[in-house]
Amino acid sequence: MRPTILIVDDDNDNLVLLKHILGAKDYQVLEALDGEQAIDVVKSFTPDLILLDLQLPKLNGFGVVRHLRESLNLSSLPIVII
């Protein structure tokens, strides 16, 4: 099974670039454009890694991390701030 990476970024250029790079390395790539969407994606498909922008609409990256760690109890889910 291919590892799954969630990219959370509201900049379309960043999304396209990261999806291209990671897709070429055979990762399954999910995407979210804002913090609320990121949480919804994680609830449906728990990724192996999250690449997270901090400056997001609706809920910033710090809020996403807080929600994932506290409300969803995903303290071991790796998150890389981009």
PDB file of N, CA, C and O in Angstrom:
ATOM      1  N   MET A   1       0.838  -1.182   0.000  1.00  0.00           N
ATOM      2  CA  MET A   1       0.000   0.000   0.000  1.00  0.00           C
ATOM      3  C   MET A   1       0.886   1.250   0.000  1.00  0.00           C
ATOM      4  O   MET A   1       1.852   1.343   0.757  1.00  0.00           O
ATOM      5  N   ARG A   2       0.544   2.187  -0.847  1.00  0.00           N
ATOM      6  CA  ARG A   2       1.354   3.406  -0.970  1.00  0.00           C
ATOM      7  C   ARG A   2       1.138   4.314   0.242  1.00  0.00           C
ATOM      8  O   ARG A   2       0.010   4.457   0.715  1.00  0.00           O
ATOM      9  N   PRO A   3       2.207   4.927   0.747  1.00  0.00           N
ATOM     10  CA  PRO A   3       2.044   5.903   1.829  1.00  0.00           C
ATOM     11  C   PRO A   3       1.234   7.105   1.339  1.00  0.00           C
ATOM     12  O   PRO A   3       1.333   7.510   0.181  1.00  0.00           O
ATOM     13  N   THR A   4       0.437   7.659   2.243  1.00  0.00           N
ATOM     14  CA  THR A   4      -0.434   8.779   1.910  1.00  0.00           C
ATOM     15  C   THR A   4       0.066  10.049   2.586  1.00  0.00           C
ATOM     16  O   THR A   4       0.343  10.066   3.785  1.00  0.00           O
ATOM     17  N   ILE A   5       0.174  11.110   1.794  1.00  0.00           N
ATOM     18  CA  ILE A   5       0.608  12.406   2.306  1.00  0.00           C
ATOM     19  C   ILE A   5      -0.497  13.417   2.036  1.00  0.00           C
ATOM     20  O   ILE A   5      -0.989  13.528   0.914  1.00  0.00           O
ATOM     21  N   LEU A   6      -0.880  14.149   3.069  1.00  0.00           N
ATOM     22  CA  LEU A   6      -1.847  15.234   2.935  1.00  0.00           C
ATOM     23  C   LEU A   6      -1.090  16.550   2.837  1.00  0.00           C
ATOM     24  O   LEU A   6      -0.297  16.889   3.715  1.00  0.00           O
ATOM     25  N   ILE A   7      -1.341  17.283   1.764  1.00  0.00           N
ATOM     26  CA  ILE A   7      -0.763  18.619   1.597  1.00  0.00           C
ATOM     27  C   ILE A   7      -1.856  19.622   1.924  1.00  0.00           C
ATOM     28  O   ILE A   7      -2.940  19.588   1.341  1.00  0.00           O
ATOM     29  N   VAL A   8      -1.562  20.519   2.864  1.00  0.00           N
ATOM     30  CA  VAL A   8      -2.528  21.550   3.254  1.00  0.00           C
ATOM     31  C   VAL A   8      -1.905  22.897   2.942  1.00  0.00           C
ATOM     32  O   VAL A   8      -0.992  23.350   3.631  1.00  0.00           O
ATOM     33  N   ASP A   9      -2.413  23.533   1.888  1.00  0.00           N
ATOM     34  CA  ASP A   9      -1.865  24.817   1.458  1.00  0.00           C
ATOM     35  C   ASP A   9      -2.909  25.529   0.609  1.00  0.00           C
ATOM     36  O   ASP A   9      -3.566  24.905  -0.223  1.00  0.00           O
ATOM     37  N   ASP A  10      -3.061  26.814   0.815  1.00  0.00           N
ATOM     38  CA  ASP A  10      -4.030  27.586   0.036  1.00  0.00           C
ATOM     39  C   ASP A  10      -3.409  28.204  -1.212  1.00  0.00           C
ATOM     40  O   ASP A  10      -4.097  28.893  -1.966  1.00  0.00           O
ATOM     41  N   ASP A  11      -2.133  27.969  -1.438  1.00  0.00           N
ATOM     42  CA  ASP A  11      -1.438  28.469  -2.626  1.00  0.00           C
ATOM     43  C   ASP A  11      -1.426  27.365  -3.678  1.00  0.00           C
ATOM     44  O   ASP A  11      -0.770  26.339  -3.498  1.00  0.00           O
ATOM     45  N   ASN A  12      -2.143  27.571  -4.764  1.00  0.00           N
ATOM     46  CA  ASN A  12      -2.276  26.548  -5.796  1.00  0.00           C
ATOM     47  C   ASN A  12      -0.936  26.166  -6.411  1.00  0.00           C
ATOM     48  O   ASN A  12      -0.730  24.999  -6.743  1.00  0.00           O
ATOM     49  N   ASP A  13      -0.027  27.111  -6.570  1.00  0.00           N
ATOM     50  CA  ASP A  13       1.293  26.791  -7.143  1.00  0.00           C
ATOM     51  C   ASP A  13       2.038  25.795  -6.257  1.00  0.00           C
ATOM     52  O   ASP A  13       2.652  24.851  -6.754  1.00  0.00           O
ATOM     53  N   ASN A  14       1.980  26.010  -4.946  1.00  0.00           N
ATOM     54  CA  ASN A  14       2.633  25.075  -4.016  1.00  0.00           C
ATOM     55  C   ASN A  14       2.001  23.690  -4.105  1.00  0.00           C
ATOM     56  O   ASN A  14       2.705  22.680  -4.128  1.00  0.00           O
ATOM     57  N   LEU A  15       0.674  23.646  -4.156  1.00  0.00           N
ATOM     58  CA  LEU A  15      -0.026  22.364  -4.256  1.00  0.00           C
ATOM     59  C   LEU A  15       0.389  21.603  -5.510  1.00  0.00           C
ATOM     60  O   LEU A  15       0.706  20.415  -5.448  1.00  0.00           O
ATOM     61  N   VAL A  16       0.383  22.283  -6.630  1.00  0.00           N
ATOM     62  CA  VAL A  16       0.729  21.634  -7.893  1.00  0.00           C
ATOM     63  C   VAL A  16       2.158  21.103  -7.852  1.00  0.00           C
ATOM     64  O   VAL A  16       2.410  19.968  -8.258  1.00  0.00           O
ATOM     65  N   LEU A  17       3.086  21.907  -7.370  1.00  0.00           N
ATOM     66  CA  LEU A  17       4.488  21.497  -7.293  1.00  0.00           C
ATOM     67  C   LEU A  17       4.664  20.281  -6.384  1.00  0.00           C
ATOM     68  O   LEU A  17       5.293  19.296  -6.774  1.00  0.00           O
ATOM     69  N   LEU A  18       4.111  20.351  -5.180  1.00  0.00           N
ATOM     70  CA  LEU A  18       4.275  19.239  -4.240  1.00  0.00           C
ATOM     71  C   LEU A  18       3.579  17.971  -4.728  1.00  0.00           C
ATOM     72  O   LEU A  18       4.119  16.875  -4.580  1.00  0.00           O
ATOM     73  N   LYS A  19       2.390  18.110  -5.308  1.00  0.00           N
ATOM     74  CA  LYS A  19       1.697  16.941  -5.857  1.00  0.00           C
ATOM     75  C   LYS A  19       2.514  16.295  -6.968  1.00  0.00           C
ATOM     76  O   LYS A  19       2.585  15.069  -7.057  1.00  0.00           O
ATOM     77  N   HIS A  20       3.126  17.110  -7.810  1.00  0.00           N
ATOM     78  CA  HIS A  20       3.953  16.585  -8.902  1.00  0.00           C
ATOM     79  C   HIS A  20       5.167  15.827  -8.355  1.00  0.00           C
ATOM     80  O   HIS A  20       5.453  14.711  -8.788  1.00  0.00           O
ATOM     81  N   ILE A  21       5.862  16.425  -7.423  1.00  0.00           N
ATOM     82  CA  ILE A  21       7.069  15.804  -6.861  1.00  0.00           C
ATOM     83  C   ILE A  21       6.730  14.507  -6.135  1.00  0.00           C
ATOM     84  O   ILE A  21       7.371  13.479  -6.352  1.00  0.00           O
ATOM     85  N   LEU A  22       5.716  14.564  -5.271  1.00  0.00           N
ATOM     86  CA  LEU A  22       5.376  13.387  -4.469  1.00  0.00           C
ATOM     87  C   LEU A  22       4.714  12.300  -5.299  1.00  0.00           C
ATOM     88  O   LEU A  22       4.956  11.114  -5.075  1.00  0.00           O
ATOM     89  N   GLY A  23       3.881  12.694  -6.254  1.00  0.00           N
ATOM     90  CA  GLY A  23       3.257  11.714  -7.135  1.00  0.00           C
ATOM     91  C   GLY A  23       4.282  10.947  -7.951  1.00  0.00           C
ATOM     92  O   GLY A  23       4.121   9.753  -8.203  1.00  0.00           O
ATOM     93  N   ALA A  24       5.335  11.637  -8.362  1.00  0.00           N
ATOM     94  CA  ALA A  24       6.401  10.991  -9.125  1.00  0.00           C
ATOM     95  C   ALA A  24       7.168   9.973  -8.279  1.00  0.00           C
ATOM     96  O   ALA A  24       7.792   9.056  -8.814  1.00  0.00           O
ATOM     97  N   LYS A  25       7.116  10.140  -6.973  1.00  0.00           N
ATOM     98  CA  LYS A  25       7.788   9.206  -6.049  1.00  0.00           C
ATOM     99  C   LYS A  25       6.825   8.120  -5.569  1.00  0.00           C
ATOM    100  O   LYS A  25       7.149   7.355  -4.661  1.00  0.00           O
ATOM    101  N   ASP A  26       5.645   8.057  -6.180  1.00  0.00           N
ATOM    102  CA  ASP A  26       4.629   7.030  -5.933  1.00  0.00           C
ATOM    103  C   ASP A  26       3.936   7.145  -4.566  1.00  0.00           C
ATOM    104  O   ASP A  26       3.498   6.143  -4.000  1.00  0.00           O
ATOM    105  N   TYR A  27       3.845   8.351  -4.054  1.00  0.00           N
ATOM    106  CA  TYR A  27       3.034   8.581  -2.864  1.00  0.00           C
ATOM    107  C   TYR A  27       1.603   8.858  -3.297  1.00  0.00           C
ATOM    108  O   TYR A  27       1.368   9.444  -4.353  1.00  0.00           O
ATOM    109  N   GLN A  28       0.656   8.436  -2.483  1.00  0.00           N
ATOM    110  CA  GLN A  28      -0.724   8.854  -2.691  1.00  0.00           C
ATOM    111  C   GLN A  28      -0.841  10.238  -2.065  1.00  0.00           C
ATOM    112  O   GLN A  28      -0.476  10.425  -0.904  1.00  0.00           O
ATOM    113  N   VAL A  29      -1.344  11.202  -2.818  1.00  0.00           N
ATOM    114  CA  VAL A  29      -1.390  12.585  -2.350  1.00  0.00           C
ATOM    115  C   VAL A  29      -2.837  13.042  -2.194  1.00  0.00           C
ATOM    116  O   VAL A  29      -3.647  12.928  -3.113  1.00  0.00           O
ATOM    117  N   LEU A  30      -3.138  13.560  -1.010  1.00  0.00           N
ATOM    118  CA  LEU A  30      -4.415  14.203  -0.735  1.00  0.00           C
ATOM    119  C   LEU A  30      -4.145  15.686  -0.566  1.00  0.00           C
ATOM    120  O   LEU A  30      -3.017  16.087  -0.280  1.00  0.00           O
ATOM    121  N   GLU A  31      -5.182  16.506  -0.743  1.00  0.00           N
ATOM    122  CA  GLU A  31      -4.959  17.942  -0.596  1.00  0.00           C
ATOM    123  C   GLU A  31      -6.117  18.594   0.137  1.00  0.00           C
ATOM    124  O   GLU A  31      -7.250  18.113   0.108  1.00  0.00           O
ATOM    125  N   ALA A  32      -5.805  19.695   0.792  1.00  0.00           N
ATOM    126  CA  ALA A  32      -6.794  20.540   1.453  1.00  0.00           C
ATOM    127  C   ALA A  32      -6.361  21.980   1.264  1.00  0.00           C
ATOM    128  O   ALA A  32      -5.171  22.294   1.302  1.00  0.00           O
ATOM    129  N   LEU A  33      -7.341  22.857   1.058  1.00  0.00           N
ATOM    130  CA  LEU A  33      -7.052  24.266   0.783  1.00  0.00           C
ATOM    131  C   LEU A  33      -7.179  25.162   2.011  1.00  0.00           C
ATOM    132  O   LEU A  33      -6.756  26.318   1.976  1.00  0.00           O
ATOM    133  N   ASP A  34      -7.755  24.647   3.091  1.00  0.00           N
ATOM    134  CA  ASP A  34      -7.869  25.433   4.314  1.00  0.00           C
ATOM    135  C   ASP A  34      -7.851  24.492   5.511  1.00  0.00           C
ATOM    136  O   ASP A  34      -7.890  23.272   5.353  1.00  0.00           O
ATOM    137  N   GLY A  35      -7.793  25.064   6.701  1.00  0.00           N
ATOM    138  CA  GLY A  35      -7.676  24.263   7.913  1.00  0.00           C
ATOM    139  C   GLY A  35      -8.863  23.370   8.186  1.00  0.00           C
ATOM    140  O   GLY A  35      -8.694  22.229   8.616  1.00  0.00           O
ATOM    141  N   GLU A  36     -10.062  23.867   7.944  1.00  0.00           N
ATOM    142  CA  GLU A  36     -11.261  23.061   8.189  1.00  0.00           C
ATOM    143  C   GLU A  36     -11.319  21.871   7.239  1.00  0.00           C
ATOM    144  O   GLU A  36     -11.681  20.765   7.641  1.00  0.00           O
ATOM    145  N   GLN A  37     -10.966  22.099   5.991  1.00  0.00           N
ATOM    146  CA  GLN A  37     -10.950  21.018   5.017  1.00  0.00           C
ATOM    147  C   GLN A  37      -9.896  19.976   5.397  1.00  0.00           C
ATOM    148  O   GLN A  37     -10.114  18.779   5.210  1.00  0.00           O
ATOM    149  N   ALA A  38      -8.770  20.420   5.924  1.00  0.00           N
ATOM    150  CA  ALA A  38      -7.713  19.500   6.343  1.00  0.00           C
ATOM    151  C   ALA A  38      -8.218  18.548   7.421  1.00  0.00           C
ATOM    152  O   ALA A  38      -7.963  17.346   7.365  1.00  0.00           O
ATOM    153  N   ILE A  39      -8.926  19.084   8.388  1.00  0.00           N
ATOM    154  CA  ILE A  39      -9.469  18.246   9.463  1.00  0.00           C
ATOM    155  C   ILE A  39     -10.469  17.241   8.905  1.00  0.00           C
ATOM    156  O   ILE A  39     -10.469  16.077   9.306  1.00  0.00           O
ATOM    157  N   ASP A  40     -11.312  17.675   7.993  1.00  0.00           N
ATOM    158  CA  ASP A  40     -12.274  16.768   7.369  1.00  0.00           C
ATOM    159  C   ASP A  40     -11.578  15.641   6.613  1.00  0.00           C
ATOM    160  O   ASP A  40     -11.997  14.486   6.686  1.00  0.00           O
ATOM    161  N   VAL A  41     -10.518  15.980   5.889  1.00  0.00           N
ATOM    162  CA  VAL A  41      -9.771  14.957   5.144  1.00  0.00           C
ATOM    163  C   VAL A  41      -9.152  13.956   6.099  1.00  0.00           C
ATOM    164  O   VAL A  41      -9.197  12.751   5.848  1.00  0.00           O
ATOM    165  N   VAL A  42      -8.574  14.434   7.190  1.00  0.00           N
ATOM    166  CA  VAL A  42      -7.932  13.535   8.157  1.00  0.00           C
ATOM    167  C   VAL A  42      -8.960  12.613   8.807  1.00  0.00           C
ATOM    168  O   VAL A  42      -8.664  11.449   9.078  1.00  0.00           O
ATOM    169  N   LYS A  43     -10.141  13.114   9.054  1.00  0.00           N
ATOM    170  CA  LYS A  43     -11.201  12.267   9.635  1.00  0.00           C
ATOM    171  C   LYS A  43     -11.593  11.140   8.685  1.00  0.00           C
ATOM    172  O   LYS A  43     -11.932  10.043   9.131  1.00  0.00           O
ATOM    173  N   SER A  44     -11.551  11.400   7.392  1.00  0.00           N
ATOM    174  CA  SER A  44     -11.957  10.401   6.404  1.00  0.00           C
ATOM    175  C   SER A  44     -10.821   9.470   5.986  1.00  0.00           C
ATOM    176  O   SER A  44     -11.030   8.270   5.809  1.00  0.00           O
ATOM    177  N   PHE A  45      -9.634  10.020   5.830  1.00  0.00           N
ATOM    178  CA  PHE A  45      -8.474   9.263   5.355  1.00  0.00           C
ATOM    179  C   PHE A  45      -7.268   9.648   6.190  1.00  0.00           C
ATOM    180  O   PHE A  45      -6.580  10.613   5.858  1.00  0.00           O
ATOM    181  N   THR A  46      -6.996   8.938   7.243  1.00  0.00           N
ATOM    182  CA  THR A  46      -5.847   9.299   8.083  1.00  0.00           C
ATOM    183  C   THR A  46      -4.564   9.123   7.276  1.00  0.00           C
ATOM    184  O   THR A  46      -4.200   7.999   6.931  1.00  0.00           O
ATOM    185  N   PRO A  47      -3.875  10.226   6.973  1.00  0.00           N
ATOM    186  CA  PRO A  47      -2.647  10.126   6.169  1.00  0.00           C
ATOM    187  C   PRO A  47      -1.469   9.645   7.021  1.00  0.00           C
ATOM    188  O   PRO A  47      -1.541   9.600   8.249  1.00  0.00           O
ATOM    189  N   ASP A  48      -0.396   9.291   6.336  1.00  0.00           N
ATOM    190  CA  ASP A  48       0.837   8.890   7.022  1.00  0.00           C
ATOM    191  C   ASP A  48       1.674  10.102   7.404  1.00  0.00           C
ATOM    192  O   ASP A  48       2.513  10.024   8.302  1.00  0.00           O
ATOM    193  N   LEU A  49       1.447  11.228   6.718  1.00  0.00           N
ATOM    194  CA  LEU A  49       2.210  12.456   6.937  1.00  0.00           C
ATOM    195  C   LEU A  49       1.374  13.635   6.461  1.00  0.00           C
ATOM    196  O   LEU A  49       0.622  13.522   5.493  1.00  0.00           O
ATOM    197  N   ILE A  50       1.510  14.767   7.148  1.00  0.00           N
ATOM    198  CA  ILE A  50       0.853  16.000   6.716  1.00  0.00           C
ATOM    199  C   ILE A  50       1.924  17.054   6.457  1.00  0.00           C
ATOM    200  O   ILE A  50       2.799  17.278   7.293  1.00  0.00           O
ATOM    201  N   LEU A  51       1.849  17.696   5.298  1.00  0.00           N
ATOM    202  CA  LEU A  51       2.663  18.874   4.988  1.00  0.00           C
ATOM    203  C   LEU A  51       1.723  20.061   5.154  1.00  0.00           C
ATOM    204  O   LEU A  51       0.746  20.186   4.414  1.00  0.00           O
ATOM    205  N   LEU A  52       2.006  20.927   6.109  1.00  0.00           N
ATOM    206  CA  LEU A  52       1.041  21.925   6.552  1.00  0.00           C
ATOM    207  C   LEU A  52       1.577  23.348   6.472  1.00  0.00           C
ATOM    208  O   LEU A  52       2.614  23.679   7.046  1.00  0.00           O
ATOM    209  N   ASP A  53       0.842  24.171   5.746  1.00  0.00           N
ATOM    210  CA  ASP A  53       1.100  25.612   5.728  1.00  0.00           C
ATOM    211  C   ASP A  53       0.490  26.196   7.004  1.00  0.00           C
ATOM    212  O   ASP A  53      -0.542  25.709   7.465  1.00  0.00           O
ATOM    213  N   LEU A  54       1.090  27.200   7.567  1.00  0.00           N
ATOM    214  CA  LEU A  54       0.545  27.808   8.790  1.00  0.00           C
ATOM    215  C   LEU A  54      -0.474  28.901   8.514  1.00  0.00           C
ATOM    216  O   LEU A  54      -1.411  29.087   9.291  1.00  0.00           O
ATOM    217  N   GLN A  55      -0.303  29.618   7.425  1.00  0.00           N
ATOM    218  CA  GLN A  55      -1.206  30.735   7.111  1.00  0.00           C
ATOM    219  C   GLN A  55      -2.300  30.244   6.173  1.00  0.00           C
ATOM    220  O   GLN A  55      -2.159  30.273   4.951  1.00  0.00           O
ATOM    221  N   LEU A  56      -3.390  29.793   6.779  1.00  0.00           N
ATOM    222  CA  LEU A  56      -4.506  29.231   6.033  1.00  0.00           C
ATOM    223  C   LEU A  56      -5.788  29.986   6.327  1.00  0.00           C
ATOM    224  O   LEU A  56      -5.925  30.569   7.402  1.00  0.00           O
ATOM    225  N   PRO A  57      -6.729  29.987   5.393  1.00  0.00           N
ATOM    226  CA  PRO A  57      -8.036  30.575   5.684  1.00  0.00           C
ATOM    227  C   PRO A  57      -8.854  29.648   6.587  1.00  0.00           C
ATOM    228  O   PRO A  57      -8.582  28.452   6.685  1.00  0.00           O
ATOM    229  N   LYS A  58      -9.843  30.220   7.232  1.00  0.00           N
ATOM    230  CA  LYS A  58     -10.815  29.547   8.106  1.00  0.00           C
ATOM    231  C   LYS A  58     -10.216  29.057   9.418  1.00  0.00           C
ATOM    232  O   LYS A  58     -10.746  29.376  10.482  1.00  0.00           O
ATOM    233  N   LEU A  59      -9.141  28.302   9.377  1.00  0.00           N
ATOM    234  CA  LEU A  59      -8.465  27.807  10.575  1.00  0.00           C
ATOM    235  C   LEU A  59      -6.985  27.705  10.230  1.00  0.00           C
ATOM    236  O   LEU A  59      -6.606  26.973   9.317  1.00  0.00           O
ATOM    237  N   ASN A  60      -6.149  28.441  10.962  1.00  0.00           N
ATOM    238  CA  ASN A  60      -4.724  28.446  10.607  1.00  0.00           C
ATOM    239  C   ASN A  60      -4.054  27.122  10.983  1.00  0.00           C
ATOM    240  O   ASN A  60      -4.659  26.265  11.626  1.00  0.00           O
ATOM    241  N   GLY A  61      -2.809  26.977  10.575  1.00  0.00           N
ATOM    242  CA  GLY A  61      -2.073  25.742  10.810  1.00  0.00           C
ATOM    243  C   GLY A  61      -1.930  25.383  12.275  1.00  0.00           C
ATOM    244  O   GLY A  61      -1.983  24.204  12.626  1.00  0.00           O
ATOM    245  N   PHE A  62      -1.749  26.373  13.140  1.00  0.00           N
ATOM    246  CA  PHE A  62      -1.650  26.094  14.570  1.00  0.00           C
ATOM    247  C   PHE A  62      -2.952  25.490  15.089  1.00  0.00           C
ATOM    248  O   PHE A  62      -2.935  24.570  15.907  1.00  0.00           O
ATOM    249  N   GLY A  63      -4.077  26.012  14.612  1.00  0.00           N
ATOM    250  CA  GLY A  63      -5.382  25.479  15.010  1.00  0.00           C
ATOM    251  C   GLY A  63      -5.585  24.059  14.515  1.00  0.00           C
ATOM    252  O   GLY A  63      -6.174  23.229  15.208  1.00  0.00           O
ATOM    253  N   VAL A  64      -5.096  23.781  13.310  1.00  0.00           N
ATOM    254  CA  VAL A  64      -5.190  22.427  12.770  1.00  0.00           C
ATOM    255  C   VAL A  64      -4.405  21.464  13.656  1.00  0.00           C
ATOM    256  O   VAL A  64      -4.922  20.417  14.047  1.00  0.00           O
ATOM    257  N   VAL A  65      -3.170  21.811  13.969  1.00  0.00           N
ATOM    258  CA  VAL A  65      -2.340  20.939  14.810  1.00  0.00           C
ATOM    259  C   VAL A  65      -3.013  20.725  16.162  1.00  0.00           C
ATOM    260  O   VAL A  65      -3.090  19.593  16.642  1.00  0.00           O
ATOM    261  N   ARG A  66      -3.493  21.782  16.771  1.00  0.00           N
ATOM    262  CA  ARG A  66      -4.149  21.683  18.070  1.00  0.00           C
ATOM    263  C   ARG A  66      -5.352  20.733  17.994  1.00  0.00           C
ATOM    264  O   ARG A  66      -5.525  19.870  18.855  1.00  0.00           O
ATOM    265  N   HIS A  67      -6.169  20.898  16.968  1.00  0.00           N
ATOM    266  CA  HIS A  67      -7.356  20.051  16.822  1.00  0.00           C
ATOM    267  C   HIS A  67      -6.966  18.587  16.602  1.00  0.00           C
ATOM    268  O   HIS A  67      -7.559  17.693  17.207  1.00  0.00           O
ATOM    269  N   LEU A  68      -5.990  18.338  15.757  1.00  0.00           N
ATOM    270  CA  LEU A  68      -5.568  16.967  15.491  1.00  0.00           C
ATOM    271  C   LEU A  68      -4.986  16.312  16.734  1.00  0.00           C
ATOM    272  O   LEU A  68      -5.255  15.144  17.013  1.00  0.00           O
ATOM    273  N   ARG A  69      -4.197  17.058  17.470  1.00  0.00           N
ATOM    274  CA  ARG A  69      -3.540  16.496  18.659  1.00  0.00           C
ATOM    275  C   ARG A  69      -4.515  16.302  19.824  1.00  0.00           C
ATOM    276  O   ARG A  69      -4.471  15.278  20.506  1.00  0.00           O
ATOM    277  N   GLU A  70      -5.380  17.267  20.048  1.00  0.00           N
ATOM    278  CA  GLU A  70      -6.248  17.226  21.226  1.00  0.00           C
ATOM    279  C   GLU A  70      -7.598  16.567  20.951  1.00  0.00           C
ATOM    280  O   GLU A  70      -7.985  15.641  21.664  1.00  0.00           O
ATOM    281  N   SER A  71      -8.309  17.023  19.943  1.00  0.00           N
ATOM    282  CA  SER A  71      -9.669  16.535  19.703  1.00  0.00           C
ATOM    283  C   SER A  71      -9.704  15.176  19.007  1.00  0.00           C
ATOM    284  O   SER A  71     -10.572  14.354  19.300  1.00  0.00           O
ATOM    285  N   LEU A  72      -8.784  14.938  18.103  1.00  0.00           N
ATOM    286  CA  LEU A  72      -8.778  13.671  17.369  1.00  0.00           C
ATOM    287  C   LEU A  72      -7.758  12.682  17.926  1.00  0.00           C
ATOM    288  O   LEU A  72      -7.661  11.554  17.442  1.00  0.00           O
ATOM    289  N   ASN A  73      -7.001  13.093  18.938  1.00  0.00           N
ATOM    290  CA  ASN A  73      -6.028  12.229  19.610  1.00  0.00           C
ATOM    291  C   ASN A  73      -5.029  11.602  18.635  1.00  0.00           C
ATOM    292  O   ASN A  73      -4.744  10.407  18.709  1.00  0.00           O
ATOM    293  N   LEU A  74      -4.504  12.417  17.728  1.00  0.00           N
ATOM    294  CA  LEU A  74      -3.527  11.942  16.744  1.00  0.00           C
ATOM    295  C   LEU A  74      -2.137  12.494  17.060  1.00  0.00           C
ATOM    296  O   LEU A  74      -1.504  13.144  16.227  1.00  0.00           O
ATOM    297  N   SER A  75      -1.688  12.226  18.258  1.00  0.00           N
ATOM    298  CA  SER A  75      -0.390  12.784  18.703  1.00  0.00           C
ATOM    299  C   SER A  75       0.805  12.177  17.963  1.00  0.00           C
ATOM    300  O   SER A  75       1.877  12.781  17.930  1.00  0.00           O
ATOM    301  N   SER A  76       0.636  11.003  17.377  1.00  0.00           N
ATOM    302  CA  SER A  76       1.775  10.373  16.694  1.00  0.00           C
ATOM    303  C   SER A  76       1.777  10.634  15.183  1.00  0.00           C
ATOM    304  O   SER A  76       2.678  10.174  14.481  1.00  0.00           O
ATOM    305  N   LEU A  77       0.791  11.358  14.684  1.00  0.00           N
ATOM    306  CA  LEU A  77       0.736  11.672  13.247  1.00  0.00           C
ATOM    307  C   LEU A  77       1.810  12.714  12.924  1.00  0.00           C
ATOM    308  O   LEU A  77       1.774  13.812  13.479  1.00  0.00           O
ATOM    309  N   PRO A  78       2.761  12.402  12.046  1.00  0.00           N
ATOM    310  CA  PRO A  78       3.820  13.361  11.711  1.00  0.00           C
ATOM    311  C   PRO A  78       3.261  14.548  10.912  1.00  0.00           C
ATOM    312  O   PRO A  78       2.503  14.377   9.957  1.00  0.00           O
ATOM    313  N   ILE A  79       3.659  15.745  11.334  1.00  0.00           N
ATOM    314  CA  ILE A  79       3.250  16.982  10.660  1.00  0.00           C
ATOM    315  C   ILE A  79       4.505  17.802  10.393  1.00  0.00           C
ATOM    316  O   ILE A  79       5.271  18.100  11.309  1.00  0.00           O
ATOM    317  N   VAL A  80       4.706  18.162   9.134  1.00  0.00           N
ATOM    318  CA  VAL A  80       5.829  19.005   8.748  1.00  0.00           C
ATOM    319  C   VAL A  80       5.274  20.364   8.331  1.00  0.00           C
ATOM    320  O   VAL A  80       4.430  20.447   7.439  1.00  0.00           O
ATOM    321  N   ILE A  81       5.741  21.413   8.969  1.00  0.00           N
ATOM    322  CA  ILE A  81       5.306  22.762   8.654  1.00  0.00           C
ATOM    323  C   ILE A  81       6.058  23.222   7.404  1.00  0.00           C
ATOM    324  O   ILE A  81       7.283  23.124   7.329  1.00  0.00           O
ATOM    325  N   ILE A  82       5.298  23.728   6.419  1.00  0.00           N
ATOM    326  CA  ILE A  82       5.935  24.214   5.193  1.00  0.00           C
ATOM    327  C   ILE A  82       5.647  25.685   5.008  1.00  0.00           C
ATOM    328  O   ILE A  82       6.096  26.284   4.030  1.00  0.00           O
TER     329      ILE A  82
END
